Amino acid sequence: MKRLIIIFLTLVTSVSCSDDFLNLVPDSSITSGNFYQTEAHFNQALVGAYAAVRGTHGSIASWVMGEMRSDNTHLEFNITNRGPAYIEREYTDFFMDDVNSGLVANKYNSCYVGIGRTNEILASAQDGSFSQESKDRIIGQASFLRALFYFDLVRFFGGVPLYLAPVRGASDAYLPRSTTSEVYQAIIRDLETAIEKLSPPSFPQSGRATQGAARMLLADVYLTLKDYPKAEAELRQVIGMGYSLLQNYRDVFRLNNKNSVESIFEVQYQQGNQGQQSDFLYPFIPLSANVSLITGISSQNLQGGGWNTPTFEMKDAYEAGDQRLDVSIGVVEGTGQIGNMFIDALKSPVNYVPTPGKRSYLFVNKYRNPHSLERNTDDNFPVYRFAEALLSLAEVLNEQNKSAEALEFLNRVRIRAGLEQITTTNQALLREIIAKERRVELAFENKRWFDLLRTGKAIEVMNAHGVYIKDFYSGESYLPEMSYNVTPERLLFPIPLREIRIGNLEQNPGY
C-alpha cells in the first residue's frame, strides 16, 4: 500500500519541474503545482476522502469483520464456490483468518487510502486562496475523517504506523508501528480540531461531517477507553444538538429518510449509472436462482449471497412485542439444495413457526428498499445514529453509578420499540440490559463486535456462540474442528503480511 502511494506521488510531482522546456503538461491540466489552491479544489479532494469511507465502513470487509465476527450473524455455506475470497470471509467468521487474508488487507489498506487523502488536504488547506471560514470547514471535515479511519485501524489491529503528513518519499513511507495509546491520542487531537472547526448540524443534513458527528466519534473513543466522564460530556453535547428519534424504527431505514434528524453520520450512496450505488442487500440474502420475492424485481443471487445471515439465536434475542424485529430480520422459506434455494414464501419473523418440509432462511431486512436495477440500490449505511448516542449515554452514566439517570436515555429507545420501560437501578443488571438493547437496536450496523471487545465479553460470548453454531449445523461438515477457538490473540486481526515485509513491522501476537 505504501509503495502505491509513493508511485502515485511520483507521478504527480514529476510534472512540476521548473524548467520550461520539460514542462510538457498543458496549463489546463491538474498537477500538484496547481491543485490544492482554490476552495473548489479542496472540496473535490474532500469528495475523494468521503468516498474512501465506503471502503472502510460500507465494504465487504466492514461487515465481515464487524458483524459476522460477532454472534449476530453467520453464513450460508456455498459448496459451488470455493474461491479464495469466499474462504477468507468464512475463515474470518470462524476465527481462522491469517496474515495472508486479502479481506483483512483490504480493510487495512482502505483505511490508509483515506488517511493519505486527508493528509494531503490537511497539509495544504491553510495555504489555499479562499476564506478562513471555508478553510476551517475543510480542515474540520478532513480531521474528522482521518480520526474515523484511525479509530477503525486501532480497534481492529492495535497500534499501527501513524501517518500524519503526506508521504513524499521512501523515508516517509516506512514508519514503525506506534503504540495503541499514541494512535488514540492522535485520534483525540484530530477530533478536538474537528469540533473546533465544524458547525453544529442543521436539518435537513447534507451527509457531510458536522460538529455533532465529531463529538459522537470522540464520545465513542472515550467510551472505548473507559473514560466515562469525558464520554458523558461529549454525549450530552450531542443530545442537545437537535437530533431526535424518528417516530417509527422502520422509518430510520427508508430511502426518504437518508441523513434524517436521527442520523449523525452515514456512508453516502446513490443508485444509478454513476458508480455511486450501494448493493449490500444482495450479499445479505440467500443464494438462489430467483430472489424476486425479496428484491421486488427480476433478480438472481447464485454467487453473491448467503453472507451476514442472522442466526435464530439472534432472532430470539428480541423481546416479545419488539417492533424492531421484523424491520431488522426477514424470513424466506423454500425447497432445494443448500446454495440454491427455491424461494416460495416471504414471511415475518414475529411468532414464526417453520413450515414442515421447507427450508427456513433468515436475512438482514433493514436495508431492503425499492430499486429498479439488480445490485444497484440507494441505501446509505449508518455509522452513527442518535439512538446510539442515547444508549451510549445510558451506559456511561450507569458505569459512573448514575443508574437512575441512565434510565431516561435507555427508555427513550425502548419506548420507540414498543417495549416496557426499565425501572431497575441495579448497576450489574442494568449493564446487561443496556448491552442487549444495543445489540438489537444497532443490529447489522457493524457495532456488535466492537461492543464485545469494549466490554471484555468477546472471548466468553464467541466461544459460547461457537458451541451454538456447531450444534445448530451439526449435520453439515463445513465447520472445521478448530473453528471458534477464540483466544486473547484473536481479539486483534493480523497486520497484513505484505505490510510486515515491506515495512519491517512487528506482527500481532498469535499470527
ZAPASE-796352 format. One record per atom (N, C-alpha, C, O): x, z, y. Coordinates in steps of 0.02 Angstrom, whole numbers, plus 50000, padded with zeros to 5 digits. Atoms other than C-alpha are relative to their C-alpha. Layout:
XZY/...
END
This chain:
500425000049940/500005000050000/500435000050063/500304996150109/499584999749941/501375004650124/500394993650010/500514991650067/499655006449995/502314988550085/499554994750032/499784990650072/500465004849971/500754978650129/499935001050075/499874996250113/500044998649928/500644987450297/500604997250036/500544994350090/499395002549969/502444982950334/499974992450006/500144989650058/500055007249998/502144964750289/499534997750055/499684993050092/500495001949949/500604964050400/500295000850069/500214996550112/499724998849934/501524971650547/500564995150015/500654993150073/499475005049989/502994959950522/499704993450021/499964990150066/500325006349982/501834945050529/499735000250071/499774995250108/500284999649933/501014951550687/500545000250053/500504996750103/499514998949949/502574957050780/500524994450005/500854993750056/499495005249999/503684942350733/499854994450048/500304990550064/500165005449955/502754930750851/500075002150073/499894998250118/499984997749931/503094941251006/500714999750029/500865003450076/499315000849975/504914935851033/499984997950074/499554994050094/499995001549929/505374934851218/500264993150016/500164990750072/499735006749988/506244918051201/499434994950000/499094994149949/500565004649993/505004904951264/500024994549948/499494992549922/499995005750046/505634891251150/499825002049929/499664997749888/500224997850065/505244902050999/499275002049999/498995003149945/500694997949997/503514906551060/499554994049988/499344990750035/500405005850018/502524893450966/499265001649994/498864997249977/500704998050006/500894903250969/499634998350064/499875000150117/500385001649939/499574896551090/499825006350038/499745011650009/500164994349958/499184907951236/499335003249982/499235009149995/500664997550017/497404909851171/499995004049935/499485007049918/499984996550064/497984917351005/500085007550011/500355009750061/499944992749998/497874936050969/500635002149964/500735000449905/499394997350030/499554944450938/500055007350021/499645009850060/499904993149979/500224961950954/500195000550074/500135005850105/499824999949929/500824956851127/499424999650047/499455002150103/500575000549954/499124952751198/499375003449975/498855003250007/500574996150024/497974963251090/500095007350022/500615009150049/500004993049979/497564981751121/500135000650075/500555004650097/499944999649927/497384978651307/499325001350032/499265005750074/500664999449969/495544976751351/499555004549959/499685005949900/500494995850036/494074987651306/499704996149942/499574999049889/500285004150054/493384973151203/500474999949940/500245000049883/499524999950055/494994972851101/499935006449960/499925006349898/500034993650036/494854991251060/499345000949963/499325003849909/500644999750035/493024990051017/500014995749937/499724997549886/499925004250059/493454975850899/500415003649947/500265003349887/499594996150047/494804986750820/499615005749970/499705007349911/500424994650026/493555000950803/499524997549946/499395001049897/500435002950052/492384989550706/500384999749934/500095001249882/499595000250061/493804987050582/500105006949971/500115007749910/499914993250025/494075005850571/499365002649968/499395005949916/500644998050030/492225008950539/499894996349934/499624999249887/500085003750062/492234995250408/500385003249943/500175002949885/499604996650052/493575005050315/499625005849968/499765007749912/500404994550028/492305019150291/499604997549940/499455001549895/500355002650059/491395007650171/500445000549937/500195001749882/499554999550057/492925007850060/500135007149978/500355008249921/499854993150017/493075026750065/499375004049983/499415008849944/500614996050010/491255032850066/499424996049972/498914999049954/500545003950027/490185018450006/500214995749941/499834991349919/499715004350052/491285010949870/499865002849931/499595008349923/500054997750070/491275012049681/500395006449990/500145011149960/499594994050010/492695024649687/499685006150030/499765011650003/500294994249967/491725035849806/499485003449957/499475009549953/500514996750040/490265038649689/500245001649929/499965006049896/499724998150065/491285038549528/500385006650007/500305011149966/499594994049991/492485051749596/499635005850031/499825011650021/500354994749965/491235061449699/499365002249967/499135007849979/500644998350031/489645061049594/500045000049924/499855004849892/499945000250073/490005055349415/500505005149974/500455007349917/499524994950019/491455067549411/499655006849991/499915011349959/500374993750001/490145081349430/499505000149943/499484995549901/500514999350051/488725087349320/499344996850019/498844997749984/500625003349979/487425077149415/499854993749960/499274992449944/500125006650030/487675060449329/500494998549944/501015001849937/499585002350055/488405051749178/500014992450003/500064989650057/499975007350002/488415033449122/499634997449939/499515001149892/500265003550059/487625020949004/500574995949971/500824991350003/499435003350031/488975015248885/499844992649986/499344991049955/500105007250006/489164996248889/500494997349948/501074995949964/499565002350054/489864990448723/500214992850009/500714990649980/499855007149991/489854972248782/500554998950051/500814993350056/499485000849949/491094975448923/500505005649994/500375011350013/499464995150008/492714984348882/500584998450045/501164999850029/499485001649952/493654978249034/500315006250030/500005011550030/499654994249971/494924989749120/499605003550055/499615009750058/500374996849945/493804992649272/499455004549973/499335009950001/500524995850030/492404999149161/500305006249968/500035011749977/499694994450035/493555010149058/500255005250050/500215011250037/499764995449949/494315017649215/499435004350028/499535010350040/500574996049977/492595023049276/499805005149947/499665010949964/500184995450054/492185030549107/500505005849996/500305011649990/499494994950008/493835039849098/500005004950058/500175010850050/500074995449944/493575047049272/499435004849988/499505010850002/500564995750019/491895053749215/500205004949946/499995010749947/499814995950057/492695060549056/500585004850014/500775008749970/499404996149983/494155069149148/500604997749959/501005001749936/499445002950038/495355057449059/500394994850040/500794991150012/499665004849959/495965047149206/500755001650004/500955007349992/499284999049997/497845044749230/500304996450060/499944993650101/499655002749942/499155038349351/499924992450007/500074989750060/500085007349997/498765020149308/499314997850022/499174991850024/500695001749983/496955020949363/499964995850064/500154998150117/500105004149940/496555006549480/499455002750043/499465001850104/500554996949962/494965015549531/500265005350047/500095005450106/499724994649959/495915030749593/500464997150053/500474999450110/499565003349952/497205019449676/499604996850057/499814997050115/500425003049948/495815010349768/499765005150050/499755003850111/500224994749955/495175026649839/500575002150046/500495002750106/499404997849963/496915032149892/500194994850053/500294996450112/499785005349954/497355015449970/499484998550054/499664997150111/500535001349951/495665013150056/500045005150057/499945003450116/499924995049948/495935029550148/500584998250046/500524998950107/499435001649958/497645023950208/499904993550039/500194992750093/500185005949959/496965007050263/499645002350063/499805000150118/500354997349942/495775016550376/500465003850046/500405003250107/499534996249959/497155028050435/500454995450039/500594996550098/499585004849964/498265013250477/499644996950059/499944995950112/500385003149946/496885005450582/499895004950057/499945003150116/500104995149947/496525021550676/500655001850035/500665003050095/499354998649968/498375024750706/500174994850053/500424996550106/499875005349951/498535007950794/499585001150064/499835000250119/500444998949943/497055012050906/500265005950041/500315005550102/499804993949965/497665029550948/500674999350035/500805002550086/499345001049970/499435023650985/499974996050065/500434996350106/500025004749944/498855011051115/499455001250050/499454998350104/500604999549959/497215016951189/500135002050072/499834999350118/499874997749931/497925026051340/500324994750043/500314995250105/499685005349961/498865010351391/499544994250017/499744989550052/500475005449988/497304999451397/499804999650074/499845004550110/500175001349930/496734991751561/499245000750010/498904995850026/500714998749990/495004999751572/499915007450015/500405011150017/500134993349974/494175016051623/500195005549952/500205004549891/499834994250042/494695033151562/499405002249959/499495004549902/500604998150038/492905036451509/499954995949936/499794998649883/500025004350059/492965021651391/500585001749952/500495001649891/499434998050042/494705026751329/499835006349960/499975006749901/500184993750034/494045044151288/499524998649943/499595001549889/500495001650052/492595036851191/500344996649940/500174998149883/499635003550054/493775025651090/500455004949963/500475004949902/499554995150031/495045039551059/499615005049958/499825006949904/500414995350037/493665051351006/499774997349934/499795000749883/500245003050063/492965039350877/500564999049951/500495000449891/499435001150045/494665034750806/500265006549972/500455006849913/499774993550024/495155053050794/499535002749947/499755005449896/500494997850050/493545057150702/500114996249934/500124999349881/499925004050061/493805042850579/500645001749963/500645002249902/499384998250034/495615047350544/499935006749965/500185007649909/500124993550032/495085065250509/499584999249938/499705002549887/500445001250058/493725058950392/500404997249941/500304999449884/499595002950053/494985048550294/500465005349969/500535005749908/499544995050027/496225062850278/499635005649964/499905008549917/500404994850035/494845075150228/499854997849929/499865001849883/500095002750067/494455063850081/500645000649960/500635002949902/499364999950036/496295062450034/500205007049978/500395008049920/499754993450016/496695080950041/499575003449947/499825007449908/500434997050051/495185085849936/500084996749932/500035000149881/499915003550064/495475072649803/500705000649972/500795000949911/499315000650023/497375072749797/500455005950019/501025006349995/499564994749976/498025088449883/500414997650058/500204993250096/499565002249946/499475086750004/500214992749991/500394990649936/499845007150002/499825068550046/500454998350059/500505002250106/499615002149942/501005058950161/499574999750063/499024997050061/500394999349938/500435062150339/500254994950051/500754996050085/499845005349952/500485046250443/499575000950062/498965000250059/500364998849938/500015049950623/500224995150055/500054996050113/499785005249953/500815034750705/500044993549960/500104993649899/499965006450035/500865016150664/500664999249962/501185001749983/499405001550039/502085010350531/500324993750030/500014988450031/499645005649969/503374999150615/500584997549959/500844992149973/499445002050040/504714998250483/500065004449939/499665008949929/499914996450063/505365004850318/500095007550010/499865011549970/499884992949988/505905021350395/499355003750014/499305009850004/500654996949987/504105024550446/499555000149938/499085004049935/500475001550054/503335018850282/500045004849942/499555005649905/499904996050060/504035030950155/500085007350017/500615010250009/499994992949983/503585048350211/499875004149937/499515001949892/500144995550057/503605062850088/499305003050005/498975002450057/500644996649998/502035072350042/500045006150046/500515010150042/500084993949961/501505085250170/499635005149959/499345003449907/500374994850036/500785101750113/499264999350016/499064996250065/500724999949988/498915104050098/499855003150068/499435000650105/500114996749936/498985115950246/500164995550059/499804995350108/499815004549946/499885103250354/499484994450009/499334992550066/500515005249994/498585089950315/499385002850033/499084999650076/500594996949969/497165101750358/500105001350074/499655000350114/499874998749929/497985106450522/499974993550040/499734993550096/500055006549966/498135087950567/499274997950007/499074995250059/500715001649997/496295085450525/499665004050055/499275001350093/500314995849949/495795100150635/500194997750070/499774997650114/499795002449934/496835093650781/499634993750019/499414993050076/500375006149985/496025076550767/499275001550018/499004998550065/500714998549987/494285084150763/499925003850066/499415002950100/500034996849934/494645095150913/500054994850055/499714995450106/499965005549952/495155079451005/499344996150003/499094994550057/500635003750002/493585070450947/499455003750035/499065000750072/500524996049968/492465084651003/500084999950076/499594999650112/499875000249929/493295084651173/499824993350031/499574993050088/500085006749971/493155065851197/499304997049991/499084993050032/500645003250016/491465061651119/499425003550034/499465009350053/500624997349970/489725064051190/499545002649945/499595000449888/500504997950049/488325073451102/499564994149979/499554989050014/500415005650023/487125062451003/499424998750047/499155003350079/500625002049965/485735052951089/499594996049951/499864992649907/500445003050049/484235046250998/499574994650033/499314995750088/499755001950066/483975033150932/500764999150001/501054997450052/499285000350005/485765033050870/500254993049982/499874988849957/499715006650011/486945018250856/500364999449933/500514993949911/499605000050061/487855023350696/500735001550012/501115002349965/499314998249985/489475027150787/500075007750001/499585011350005/499874992850001/490295044250782/499825003150068/499925000050120/500184996149941/489685057250906/500345006849996/500675008449946/499744993250002/490195074750952/499675004049944/499985008449914/500354996650055/488885080550827/500334998549933/500415003149892/499665001850063/489745071050686/500675003549995/500855005949942/499344996850001/491445078050736/499935007549987/500335010349949/500104992850012/490785095950741/499775001249928/499985006249898/500224999150069/489925093650573/500594999349952/500655003249904/499425000950042/491515087250494/500475006050006/500755008349956/499574994249991/492515101450570/499715006249966/500075010149936/500324994550036/491235113950503/500114999449925/500235004449891/499885001150071/491435106150331/500725001749981/500855004549928/499314998250011/493315108150345/500075007649997/500385010249951/499954992749999/493155126450392/499635003149940/499865008249913/500364997550058/491875129150254/500444999349938/500475003849896/499555001250056/493105121550129/500575005050000/500795007349947/499454995349993/494475132950195/499775007349998/500175011950002/500314993350001/493275147850186/500125003950064/500145010050064/499974996849934/493485151350371/499295000050027/499104995850068/500725000149988/491665156050386/499815001150073/499344997950097/500194999349930/491625162250567/500084993650040/499654991950081/499915006349964/492345145850632/499504994849977/499254990950018/500515004750024/491185135850520/499335001650031/498974997150052/500644998149969/489715145750587/499964997750072/499454995150094/500005002049929/490215142350767/499874992650008/499484990650051/500105007249996/490305123650738/499294998049979/498974993850011/500675001750025/488675123050639/499465002050050/498974998450057/500504998049949/487725132550773/499994995050057/499474993750087/499985005349950/488315119450896/499614993949976/499234990950014/500355005850029/487675105650780/499245001250001/498864996750019/500724998450003/485995114450758/499674999050068/499094997350071/500295000449933/485745114250946/500064993350034/499954992850094/499885006549969/486105095750974/499424995249996/499494989350013/500585004350000/484365088950948/499834996749934/499344993249929/500165002550067/484445084350764/499395003749973/499265009449994/500554996650033/482935088450658/499874996749932/500094991149920/500205002850064/482245085950484/499424995250010/498964996650049/500595004350001/481085071150459/499455003649961/499595008149921/500564996450029/479355076450403/500004999949925/499865004949892/500015000850073/479495069650226/500704998049976/501054994250009/499345001650029/481045068850116/500064992549986/500604989649995/499985007150015/480585051150065/500194995950062/500524990750056/499875003749938/480675045650247/500744999450016/500964994750048/499284999949984/482525050050256/500354993749977/500824991450009/499655005650031/482995035350146/499644993350009/499834988349979/500345006349985/481785022250212/500414996050050/500764998950092/499585004349958/482575007350299/499865000850074/500305000050115/500164999449928/481645010250462/500245006650029/500145007950088/499734993649975/482465027450475/500765000449994/501045005949994/499274999949997/484285022250469/500225003050067/499945001450119/499744996849939/485275032750594/499465004050037/499435004050098/500574996449971/483735043550621/500225006650031/500825008150035/499874993649969/483595060450705/500285005049949/500565010149968/499714995750051/484095068250538/500714997949983/501085001749952/499345002550017/485665057650522/500535002750048/500455002550108/499424997949959/487305065050582/500554994649997/500864993150047/499555005750006/488415051150514/499864996649934/499774999949883/500125003850062/488135037350387/500384993450002/500544990850055/499645006350007/489035021850323/499504994450014/498964994249986/500455005249977/488285006350403/500044993749957/500584991249941/500055006350037/487684991150306/499424995950030/498984998650062/500545004549978/486594976050345/499934994449950/500414990849936/500105005450048/485824964250220/500034993250035/499934992750095/499965006749971/486034945550245/500604996349973/500904998249923/499465004450024/487354932150229/500655001050040/501084996650039/499414998849959/488664940050345/500535004349963/501055005949992/499534995950037/489524950150208/499985007350018/500455011050004/500064993149979/488894966650279/499515004049957/499355009749974/500534996950040/487644970850142/500265005649956/500855006049941/499864995050051/487584985850027/499734997449934/499364992449932/500265002250065/487234984449841/499985005749950/499885004549890/499914994650049/487395001849765/499375001649960/499415005449912/500584999350044/485605001349699/500154997349931/499985000449881/499925003650064/486164989349563/500475003649951/500315003849892/499614996250049/487594999449486/499635006049972/499785008249916/500334993950020/486405014149475/499404998949954/499115003849928/500575001350043/485035005549375/500234997249933/500814995149927/499755001450068/485085001349188/500234992849989/500064988250027/499805006650024/485904986749102/499394996649969/499104999349922/500595003450025/484514974249072/500004992750024/500254991150078/500075007049981/484164955649073/499464999050053/499414993750083/500535000549950/482684959249187/499875006950029/499605011349995/500114993549966/482644973649313/499494999250057/499495003250104/500465001549946/481244966349419/499515005650014/499305006550071/500464994449988/480114981449394/500315005150047/499955008650083/499664995249956/481424991749485/500134997050068/499995000150119/499775002949937/482054979749617/499444996850041/499504996150101/500545003449965/480424971049659/500114992650010/499694989250040/499875007249996/481234953949650/500264997749932/500455001949890/499735002750062/481784942549508/500745001549997/501134999150039/499314997850002/483424950249454/500195002549931/499775005049894/499734997550062/484524954349305/500595004550016/500855004550071/499474995049988/485854967749283/500405001249936/500505006949916/499684999450065/486794964149123/500725002650003/500965005449953/499304998049997/488554967849184/500135005550052/500615009350045/499834995649944/488434978249342/499665006750001/499765010550049/500384993849996/487304992849297/500225005349950/500725004549915/499884994750047/487245008849198/500455005550024/500705009549983/499544995049973/488275019849315/499615005250040/499055004150061/500284994749958/487935036149406/499295001749977/498845002550018/500654998950031/486485039549288/499835007449998/500195011249966/500194992850003/485595056249316/499885002249929/499584998549889/500144997250066/485565067149162/499325003450001/499055004950054/500644996450004/483975075249100/500105007350023/499635010450047/499854993349974/484815091849140/499955000050076/499725004950105/500065000549927/484935085949321/499264999850020/499065003150068/500725000449985/483095081449321/499675006949995/499255008750036/500304993450012/482665098649254/500245005250051/499975010850053/499764995349949/483645106849397/499505000750057/499535005650094/500504999649947/482185103249514/499455004949981/499225005049924/500554995350012/480875116949530/499344996249996/499274990750023/500675002950003/479065113249490/499744999350071/499785003950111/500285001349934/478245105449642/500494997550051/500304996250108/499505002449953/479875099749722/499874992650015/499934988449970/500175006849980/479405084049818/500604995450002/500524989350011/499395004250000/481205077949812/500134996749933/500524991949930/499845002450066/481175074549626/499874992649992/500324988849975/500145007150013/480285057849618/500264995550055/500254989450048/499655004049950/481125052249780/500714998549975/500974993049984/499305000550019/482845055249705/500114996649933/500614993149923/499915002550068/482585050349522/499394995949979/498824997849992/500525004150030/481585036549439/500104999749924/500645001249899/499975000750073/481195033449255/499764993149981/499234990950004/500265006150031/481065017149162/500005001149924/500415004749897/500054999950073/480545015048982/500034992949973/499874988150009/499985006550030/480805000848862/500265000349929/500315005649899/499745000650068/481494994748699/500644995950002/500844993550055/499405004150003/483054985748641/500625004149992/500605010249995/499384996750015/484844989748608/500315003150063/500155001150119/499634997049944/485965000748716/500404994550034/500764990650002/499635005149962/486684989848854/499584994050018/499824989750055/500455005449980/485204977948866/499285002249984/498985000149935/500664997150010/483584987248883/499464995250024/499524992250078/500585003849978/481944977748889/499535004850035/499185008750002/500384995149960/481074987149030/499274997950003/499124992350023/500715001749997/479184987749016/499595005250037/498985004550041/500394995049962/478705003149120/500465003550049/501035005250034/499664996349947/479235011549282/499575006250013/498995005650030/500404994049997/478705029849290/500335005350046/500915004750065/499754994349961/478875045749392/500305005149952/500075005949896/499714994750042/479985059749325/499595006550002/499725011149963/500404993949994/478685072749378/499575000749938/499164996349922/500374998650061/477965080449220/500084994449948/499634993049909/499895005750044/478735065949125/500045002149926/500385006949909/499974999150072/478445065348937/500204993349970/499834988449978/499795006450028/479415051848843/499484997049954/499135000649918/500455003650043/478375038648755/500324998949932/500874996349928/499705001050066/478665038548566/500174992749988/499794988250003/499785006750016/479655023448510/500314996350058/500524990650050/499705003349941/480315019648685/500645003650021/500715009750012/499414997149969/481995022348764/499835002250071/499454998850106/500094997549932/481995032648924/500664999750037/501185001450010/499395000749960/483235029449063/499845002650070/499385000250103/500064997549932/483405039449224/500474996050046/501004993950024/499565003449952/484105031049379/499925003150069/499415006250084/500024997649931/484515035549559/499504995850039/499594989750046/500565003549969/482935031049654/500025000050075/499674996050107/500064999049928/483285036449832/500254994150042/500114993750101/499775006049964/484145020049879/499624993749980/499874988249990/500405005850021/482785008849809/499514998150055/498995001350065/500405002549944/482074999249956/499894992549994/500274989249959/500145007350005/481324981849979/500594995850023/500914997450073/499495004849981/482554967549985/499824993349968/499434993249920/500215006550023/482434948949954/500534996449958/500364991649923/499465003250038/484124944349876/500315005049952/500415010849969/499694995750050/484904951249718/500685002650025/501094998850051/499384996749980/486314963649754/500154999150074/500734998550094/499925000849928/486034961649941/499485004450034/498935002250049/500484995149974/485224977350011/500205002350069/500765001050093/499924998049930/485054985150183/500135007550007/500175010050063/499934992749998/485315003550137/500675002150029/501194999550009/499404996449981/486575014050231/500145005449948/499715007049906/499844994550045/487475027850137/500135006250041/500555006050086/499924994049959/487335045650205/500685003449989/500905004149932/499404995850004/488925055350244/499825007250019/499995011949983/500264993449980/488135069950339/499294999350025/499134994950065/500694999549976/486305074150364/499885007050029/500245011750013/500164993549969/485505088150465/499825005149947/499965011149956/500164995350054/484855095850303/500635003449975/500625009349958/499374996950023/486665098650251/500255005050051/500525010250032/499804995249949/487035107050417/499625006549992/499915011949999/500404994050010/485605119050386/500225004049939/500305010149942/499794996550061/486155123050209/500705002850007/500855008149979/499324997549989/487975124850262/499985006350043/500355011150030/500064994049958/487465137250397/499735005849959/499955011449967/500264994850044/486445146850269/500575002949957/500615008949946/499454997850043/487985147550158/500505004350037/500695009650014/499494996249964/489215153350290/499735006750024/500105011650028/500294993649981/488015166750351/499975004849941/500135010749948/500044995750059/487735173250176/500695002649980/500765008349960/499324997950018/489615173750145/500285005250049/500775008650034/499794994949952/489785184650300/499535006150000/499505009950048/500474994550007/488475197050238/499454999950054/499225005150076/500565000949955/487165189950356/499434996549963/499154991649987/500465003450045/485985185650215/499304999250030/498984994150019/500665000549970/484385189350311/499974994350050/499464990850055/499985005549952/484915177050447/500034993349963/499764988349987/499925006350037/485345163950315/499334997249977/499264991149970/500635002350028/483545163250252/499644994950043/499334990250017/500345004749954/482885154250406/500224992849987/499804988349983/499745006850006/484015139250380/499904997249930/499774991249921/500155002150068/483835138650192/499264998049993/499114992949963/500715001150009/481945139550203/499744994050039/499234991150020/500215006249966/481805125450330/500064994049954/499644989549956/499915005550047/482475113850196/499505000649943/499214995549922/500474999150055/481395121350059/499284998650020/498904995849980/500695001249978/479795120650160/499864992550001/499324990449980/500115007350000/480005101950186/499934997449929/499554992749917/500045002250069/480235100149998/499375002449964/499265000849906/500624997650030/478565108749968/500095006249958/499675007649914/499854994250042/479335124549895/499875006550037/499855006750099/500104993449972/479025142949922/500645002450035/501205000450016/499424997449965/480155152150042/500365005349958/500055009049920/499604994950032/481575162749977/500005006350043/500045005950104/500024993849962/481505181050026/500575004849982/500695009650019/499474995350021/482945189349932/500584999950049/500764994750076/499404999549959/484415195550034/500595002649959/501105004649986/499444998350044/485495199749883/500514994450005/500374988749989/499515005249985/487105190649926/500174995749940/500194989649946/499805003850059/487605185649750/499444995349977/499564989649959/500575004050022/485865179549705/499884994350049/499754988650029/500115005149949/485675170349870/500544994649997/500404988750011/499455004950007/487365161949844/499824994749948/499924988749959/500195004750053/486725154149682/499404995750022/499384989850005/500595003749977/485075149049763/500204994550049/499974988850044/499785005049952/485945140249907/500384994449966/500304988649983/499625005150037/487135131249788/499534995349964/499634989249964/500485004350034/485665124949686/499614995850049/499464990050035/500375003749950/484745119849843/500424994150025/500154988650036/499565005549980/486245109549898/500014994649946/500014988649961/499965004950054/486295101349728/499414995250000/499504989249993/500595004450004/484515094749733/499864996550067/499634990950067/500115003149934/484405091449921/500484994250011/500294989050038/499485004949986/486035081649926/500194996049937/500724993049934/499865003550062/485915074049752/500174992750012/499844989450051/499795007050000/486815057349731/500244997750069/500204991850086/499695001549935/487615058349904/500745001849999/501045002750052/499284998850010/489365061949833/500225006750028/500775007350056/499844993349976/489325080349876/500155005049944/500525009849954/499994994950052/489195089349709/500705001949977/500845007849969/499334998450024/491005087949651/500375004350050/500705009250031/499674996149948/491655094549817/499715007150003/500085011950015/500304993450000/490405108949810/500265004249942/500405010249950/499734996350057/491015113749637/500725002150012/500915007749994/499314998349983/492815113249696/500025005850050/500375010750040/499994995249944/492465123149854/499795007049978/500065012050002/500264993550021/491515136949765/500365002749938/500185008149913/499624997650057/492765138449622/499634999649934/499805003149886/500425000550060/491455133349493/500164993949957/499854993049905/499925006550032/492155116549439/500185000549926/499884997149885/499784999550070/493035121749278/499445002749956/499294999949904/500544997050039/491625132949217/499424995249990/499184994249934/500595004350003/490215120949259/500144993649961/499724991449922/499875006550031/491065105049200/500175000649926/500024996149887/499914999050072/491635112049033/499335001149965/499224998649910/500664999150028/489855117849002/499614993450000/499244992049953/500325006549997/489245100749057/500254995549943/499864991749914/499735003950055/490415092848930/499675001749934/499544997349893/500354997950061/489615103048792/499304997049999/499084994549947/500685002849996/487895097448852/500014992549986/499604990049947/499975007350008/488395079048861/500164998149928/499844993649900/499815001750069/489215078848690/499435001549952/499344998049902/500574998450043/487695087148613/499444994850010/499134992549962/500545004749984/486475075448702/500144993249969/499694989849945/499815006650027/487445059948646/500355000749933/500784996649916/499654998650063/487955067048477/499954994349950/500384993849905/500075005650046/487325051548386/500404993950019/500394988949983/499625005749976/488465040048485/500745001849999/500935007550014/499304998750013/490315038348455/500464998550059/501074999050051/499575002249946/490935032948626/500355005750037/500835004550073/499704994349965/491355050548690/500625002449962/500555005049907/499394997750034/493185054448645/499995007549992/499715011250033/499974992950014/493525071348571/500335003850058/500145009550072/499634996649947/494715075548714/499644999750068/499895002550117/500355000549937/493425071548849/499735006850022/499605011249980/500264993949969/492815085248967/500415006349982/500145011749973/499554994350006/494325096248937/500275001550070/500804999250089/499874999149929/494335102549115/500465006050009/500295011649992/499494994949987/495885112349165/500155000150075/499934995650111/499844999849928/496555117649337/500344993750025/500244991650082/499655006149979/497655102049340/499524994450015/499684989950054/500485005549993/496115091049330/499555000850062/499114996750073/500394999249939/495405097749493/500254995450055/499914994350105/499745005249956/496515085349584/500094993649960/500194993749899/499875006550032/496685066849546/500754998550006/501095001450048/499295001749996/498405059249513/500164995650060/499764991350079/499755004849951/499395051049651/500134993549962/500464993749909/499905006350037/499385032549600/500734998749985/501175000150026/499325000850024/500925027849501/500414995650048/501004997150059/499635004449955/501415013849621/500265003950061/500825002850084/499794996049942/501475026249766/500565004849981/501015006050021/499474995650024/502545038049663/500664996249997/501184998750017/499395003950010/503785024149626/500304997550065/500904998050076/499725002949939/503945015949795/500145005250053/500565004150097/499904994949949/503845031949896/500395006049976/500515010650014/499644994450030/504785043549778/499625006550012/499915011750030/500434994249989/503315055649790/499955004249937/500015001849881/500104995450056/503065070849682/499284999449975/498814999250014/500665000750030/501605069149560/499655006849996/499985012049994/500374993950009/500215081849546/500115002749929/500214998849883/499904997050067/500415094149400/499504997349950/498924996149966/500455002150054/499705088549234/499974992649989/499664990449940/500025007250008/499955069949259/500714997249988/500794991149981/
END
